[in-house]
Amino acid sequence: MESCKYTSRVGVYLDDELTPEQRQMMAAHIEQCAECGAELESLRGMSQLFSGPDSQDLTPRELARLRSVVCAAGAPEEAPLRLFGALLAIAASIVVVCGAWMYEAPRPTPRAPYAAHEMPAWERVATNLRVDPDPFFGQEGTAAIDPNLAEWMMSGLSDRENRRDPTQN
């Protein structure tokens, strides 16, 4: 069975979204095409299923009766407000209990500051990368340190094969 290429346009025709010329052409096609006619009837039936009863069909007496039944049952918007109020009260009580508990909890005792032990000179230099002045020589003792010492040490560590043993001549 071959499918009609206009079947997808039947919904647009039913919703009245076509220009007057297109609508006229589509109406003529639907009269001739059985597939498009069946699609139109199917869509109309589905539209009727989804359309609810028209409120204009209710008389004023029926509307009044409907209102009285709804009001007697209680407004549905009150239930979420009650739930929200209850949750808010529970949260507030939790905050009050926790605040009282923290107020009554024993205060932590301040700890004694970390007693720094005297570090050896090599450890002080390794941790802060500063050479302390020698107490015997003062500031002059630090100036006597070779500034190229680090480079000399690194070069001595990097090329082991080029170093010669000082015990051998």
Sequence and secondary structure as in RCSB ss.txt:
>XXXX:A:sequence
MESCKYTSRVGVYLDDELTPEQRQMMAAHIEQCAECGAELESLRGMSQLFSGPDSQDLTPRELARLRSVVCAAGA
PEEAPLRLFGALLAIAASIVVVCGAWMYEAPRPTPRAPYAAHEMPAWERVATNLRVDPDPFFGQEGTAAIDPNLA
EWMMSGLSDRENRRDPTQN
>XXXX:A:secstr
    TTGGGHHHHHTT S HHHHHHHHHHHHH HHHHHHHHHHHHHHHHHS   GGGS HHHHHHHHHHHHHH  
TTHHHHHHHHHHHHHHHHHHHHHHHHHHHS               HHHHHHHH     BTTTBHHHHHTS TTHH
HHHHHHHH TTT   TT  
